[in-house]
Amino acid sequence: MKTNTRFIKGVVAAAAKEDTVMPWARGKRRSAFIAKRSTDKPERRSA
């Protein structure tokens, strides 16, 4: 079977330059999410 090294090199290069930010990554976005989540929630009253 013929190996397509140019294709493989292209895929590896594309994967290496991918810089997707994950939600669990440290930083401003995470601290903002934690702050939003930890705000006081309104108390629920029964009917």
Helices and strands as residue ranges (DSSP letters): H 5-17, H 28-37
